[in-house]
Amino acid sequence: MAIDIVIHGGTIATAGGTVAADLAIDGETIVGIGDRDSFPEARETVDASGQVVMPGVVDPHVHVADPFSIDTYESASRAAAVGGTTSVIGFAFQAWGGEMGVFEGETTLPEAVEEAKARGEGSLIDFGLHGAITRENPAVLDDLPAVVAAGVPSIKMFTAYEIGLSNGFMNRVFERLADLDAVAVLHTEDGSVCDDLTERFQEARRGDPTDYPQSRPDYAEAMAADDALRMASEAGTKYYGIHTSCRASAEVIDRFRDDGSMVRAETCTHYTTLDDSVYEELGNQPMIAPPIRKPDDIEAMFEHLRTGTLDVISTDHCGYKRESKDVDNWWDSTFGANALQTSLPVFHDEAVNERGLSYPFLVRAMSTSPAKVFGMPEKGTLEPGTDADVVVFDPDESYTITHEDNESKADFSIYEGREVTGRVTKTFVRGNLVADRGEVVADSGHGEFLEREIPDWSP
């Protein structure tokens, strides 16, 4: 009996190693790794000679169709597919009434999850959700079991902005999540420090983008991470720290890792490839929180990725137009930047080409670890029997990044003009070719909602 696809002639790269072998796909599933002569006849053969065949990227931190992005799931997933990302986790935000809020009413967290799932129906790739608590209403504690049961076993909390939660309320959430064996996802910056510094900068009329990083200093990130980790540790809660940007914060996380069973963390592509000189070069376009920091912080991100303090590379993708960045003062800019289309080639160029790190390192940080951390056993792997989410990647092709290629609604790139070596040539999602040499070749709506398992973080 024939199978659907054999990817022939490439180098298979997984978190466990690399091997010259062929990959067999039937329907939506990987059915074998080996020599094509050992497989049943294939209806289609993909020539991957000279290329790397790896699991699709799993990005657990994206903003799509939410208050921090103009991208829809259709537009963002097109960018993701072209860039080799086959699964993402976005956010289901409770409604709130502040300046940042765009969802009206008193939406409960279970309602927010259902609404976010509906917004994802046009996705080209598979997607999951984190619940996001934005109000200190104790009723949400009673909602959490239903949210976790709906395949959303991770809950985000902020320590900053108008949706920042007090330590006391976060402590209650940590305790409830521990009862459910769910994951607490934390944005950690001390809101009082950042707000006070912002007010002082406004009073001093220090609105130049180069002043921005000093308004959200590394110690504010480390302080908030320490508080949150202490509470999570006391409660016995699984803790995931998002967008770690600096040595100070990574060192706090490292102190709490212990046996590795209860703490996980990420950094982002931009914190491993850009330093704060980018604000002089690009103005407000890289206005991201936490800020892009010093060259030494880049070194710290790689040090802690290598030692395992940091597990994951994400994008923190936010789709915005240039006009929202073209303002006189940095505090009037939108915060965030698009990266789904460029993350894999940019991180590959830095990690593999410039630093000599291995393809298993790359696959582990961008595919396997995020899938394991967030309860997606069918993703981030090329094991037979799992979803055929596969990227064919040419490690030798060089090109220059330009916003003109964006599939995202964003009309700029913080990597504009950057030459990278390594390019995604094909992306498969559950056995279906969705992107081919920079072009989307499948219909929107192919993606499915990922009802995730409660992850097993045991050592």
MARGUKE-963526 format. One line per field, with one value per residue (C-alpha): x, y, z; residue in one letter. Coordinates in steps of 0.1 Angstrom, whole numbers, m for minus. Example, Ala and Ser with C-alpha at 12.3 -4.5 7.8 and 13.67 -1.06 7.14 Angstrom:
MARGUKE-963526
c1	[123|137] $
c2	[m45|m11] $
c3	[78|71] $
residuo	[A|S] $
This chain:
MARGUKE-963526
c1	[0|14|22|18|52|89|113|145|182|183|198|173|178|161|168|187|211|214|214|214|180|147|114|81|46|12|m19|m12|14|51|54|91|127|152|161|133|139|126|93|62|61|53|29|52|90|104|141|158|194|218|191|181|148|136|104|83|90|66|63|45|44|26|1|m25|m60|m56|m51|m14|m15|m34|m26|m55|m48|m50|m23|0|m2|8|39|45|42|66|91|88|66|39|23|18|2|m16|m37|m73|m76|m103|m119|m109|m118|m85|m67|m51|m83|m100|m125|m156|m177|m170|m158|m150|m119|m139|m157|m125|m111|m141|m140|m103|m108|m134|m109|m85|m107|m89|m54|m32|m12|m22|m27|m33|m41|m29|m56|m47|m60|m64|m86|m84|m118|m118|m144|m116|m103|m135|m132|m97|m108|m130|m103|m77|m102|m108|m72|m57|m35|m14|m24|m6|m3|13|32|31|8|m28|m34|m7|m18|m8|14|m14|m38|m11|m4|m40|m38|m5|m22|m52|m29|m9|m41|m48|m12|m14|13|17|31|46|54|78|87|81|52|58|95|87|57|77|107|83|67|101|112|80|86|122|110|133|112|140|139|175|162|136|156|165|128|124|158|171|167|130|127|148|129|95|109|122|89|69|93|92|54|53|79|60|27|43|33|48|63|72|90|84|107|137|159|189|215|200|167|182|204|172|156|187|186|151|157|167|160|144|110|90|106|109|117|122|140|132|150|155|172|197|205|200|214|202|220|190|170|194|192|155|138|106|102|119|99|94|90|112|136|163|194|232|256|265|229|230|259|239|210|232|250|217|203|234|232|194|183|164|146|128|132|100|91|66|52|31|18|18|19|48|25|19|57|62|56|75|80|87|59|33|46|29|50|60|73|66|89|71|84|120|126|140|164|176|182|198|222|232|233|245|264|280|283|288|260|244|212|200|205|184|156|155|151|126|106|111|113|83|62|72|69|33|18|20|34|25|46|82|94|99|91|70|34|34|21|39|49|81|104|128|156|184|214|234|210|216|191|184|154|129|95|83|81|59|28|20|0|30|48|82|108|133|156|153|184|199|216|211|223|197|162|130|121|91|67|43|16|2|14|0|24|15|45|69|99|84|49|18|3|m25|m59|m65|m84|m61|m50|m67|m71|m47|m63|m32|m24|m13|25|47|77|92|130] $
c2	[0|34|62|99|115|107|135|121|130|154|154|146|169|163|172|139|143|143|115|112|96|98|107|91|107|92|113|136|114|106|69|63|74|54|46|52|18|4|23|15|33|71|91|121|124|157|162|175|170|193|204|199|182|192|194|225|253|255|291|293|331|350|379|373|388|402|437|437|429|438|405|380|343|342|368|357|320|328|345|316|290|308|310|274|277|250|255|286|294|327|343|344|376|385|418|449|485|504|522|490|470|462|436|451|437|415|384|355|334|304|328|344|310|302|336|333|298|313|340|312|294|309|298|280|263|247|269|267|292|305|320|355|370|408|416|408|392|361|345|336|311|291|293|278|241|246|264|237|210|228|221|254|243|274|308|341|369|403|422|454|477|484|446|439|418|424|398|389|381|363|342|330|321|302|282|273|264|241|223|218|209|237|261|297|319|352|385|399|436|455|478|504|509|510|534|557|559|564|594|608|605|622|651|654|652|622|608|597|559|556|566|539|509|529|532|495|484|449|450|457|425|405|419|408|374|368|377|355|326|326|325|298|278|281|270|241|256|250|283|295|328|345|368|367|396|400|384|397|380|347|344|347|319|298|300|285|257|231|197|213|200|231|260|266|298|313|341|356|358|395|392|368|388|425|450|484|502|491|520|545|527|520|544|531|500|477|492|459|452|442|463|450|452|453|430|412|402|385|365|357|344|319|309|301|284|261|252|247|276|288|262|279|305|323|355|374|383|415|428|466|492|516|545|533|536|569|591|619|602|565|562|570|541|507|480|449|438|411|381|349|349|356|339|306|320|348|325|298|324|336|303|278|300|325|306|271|256|224|216|195|226|246|220|216|253|260|228|200|219|242|212|193|223|230|195|188|153|152|183|193|158|136|104|80|82|119|148|154|190|192|219|215|241|251|259|275|299|335|363|398|403|430|440|438|401|402|380|397|429|446|468|469|445|450|428|450|447|418|392|356|323|296|296|277|260|239|238|209|210|176|163|192|215|250|270|265|287|318|313|302|273|261|275|293|272|242|248|231|241|223|209|205|181|190|187|163|182|155|152] $
c3	[0|m10|14|7|9|13|20|5|6|36|70|97|127|161|196|199|170|132|107|69|63|46|62|54|58|54|59|88|105|103|96|94|93|73|37|12|m3|30|28|7|m26|m21|m42|m39|m33|m20|m29|2|m10|9|33|69|77|112|133|127|151|181|193|227|230|203|202|175|174|209|224|215|178|147|131|126|129|92|86|115|106|70|83|106|79|56|85|95|125|126|160|182|215|217|245|257|276|300|290|310|308|308|280|267|266|234|245|260|288|318|299|321|314|300|277|266|257|235|218|211|197|173|162|153|129|99|110|85|113|146|176|213|240|274|296|307|339|337|368|405|407|429|407|382|408|404|366|364|365|334|315|322|313|280|270|283|312|313|328|322|347|344|371|352|331|340|340|365|394|430|447|470|443|422|453|454|417|422|450|427|398|421|429|392|383|357|346|357|329|341|326|353|355|387|377|404|394|356|361|383|360|330|348|356|320|308|332|320|284|277|249|226|218|231|266|267|280|312|320|324|339|343|381|378|357|382|412|399|388|423|439|415|417|455|456|429|448|481|464|445|412|378|367|332|328|295|275|298|285|308|329|362|355|342|373|395|375|378|416|416|390|417|401|370|377|386|367|330|311|277|260|226|193|196|230|215|183|190|216|226|198|178|193|177|144|142|166|181|159|184|213|232|269|285|264|242|264|264|245|277|281|247|260|291|271|253|285|301|270|270|307|306|328|297|277|248|221|214|194|215|181|179|146|144|116|113|119|154|160|142|173|190|224|230|256|229|207|206|223|204|170|145|142|133|97|106|139|126|100|123|153|131|116|151|170|143|119|142|174|161|181|168|150|180|201|177|175|212|219|191|187|212|245|239|229|261|284|272|269|231|227|190|182|181|172|141|160|139|150|157|136|104|112|92|79|50|56|32|55|27|11|20|16|30|52|41|54|18|22|53|54|87|86|100|75|91|104|133|112|81|59|79|57|70|58|61|46|50|17|27|56|63|89|96|63|43|24|36|24|m4|m9|6|m8|10|m9|13|22|55|80|78|113|143|179|202|233|253|281|316|310|329|341|363|361] $
residuo	[M|A|I|D|I|V|I|H|G|G|T|I|A|T|A|G|G|T|V|A|A|D|L|A|I|D|G|E|T|I|V|G|I|G|D|R|D|S|F|P|E|A|R|E|T|V|D|A|S|G|Q|V|V|M|P|G|V|V|D|P|H|V|H|V|A|D|P|F|S|I|D|T|Y|E|S|A|S|R|A|A|A|V|G|G|T|T|S|V|I|G|F|A|F|Q|A|W|G|G|E|M|G|V|F|E|G|E|T|T|L|P|E|A|V|E|E|A|K|A|R|G|E|G|S|L|I|D|F|G|L|H|G|A|I|T|R|E|N|P|A|V|L|D|D|L|P|A|V|V|A|A|G|V|P|S|I|K|M|F|T|A|Y|E|I|G|L|S|N|G|F|M|N|R|V|F|E|R|L|A|D|L|D|A|V|A|V|L|H|T|E|D|G|S|V|C|D|D|L|T|E|R|F|Q|E|A|R|R|G|D|P|T|D|Y|P|Q|S|R|P|D|Y|A|E|A|M|A|A|D|D|A|L|R|M|A|S|E|A|G|T|K|Y|Y|G|I|H|T|S|C|R|A|S|A|E|V|I|D|R|F|R|D|D|G|S|M|V|R|A|E|T|C|T|H|Y|T|T|L|D|D|S|V|Y|E|E|L|G|N|Q|P|M|I|A|P|P|I|R|K|P|D|D|I|E|A|M|F|E|H|L|R|T|G|T|L|D|V|I|S|T|D|H|C|G|Y|K|R|E|S|K|D|V|D|N|W|W|D|S|T|F|G|A|N|A|L|Q|T|S|L|P|V|F|H|D|E|A|V|N|E|R|G|L|S|Y|P|F|L|V|R|A|M|S|T|S|P|A|K|V|F|G|M|P|E|K|G|T|L|E|P|G|T|D|A|D|V|V|V|F|D|P|D|E|S|Y|T|I|T|H|E|D|N|E|S|K|A|D|F|S|I|Y|E|G|R|E|V|T|G|R|V|T|K|T|F|V|R|G|N|L|V|A|D|R|G|E|V|V|A|D|S|G|H|G|E|F|L|E|R|E|I|P|D|W|S|P] $
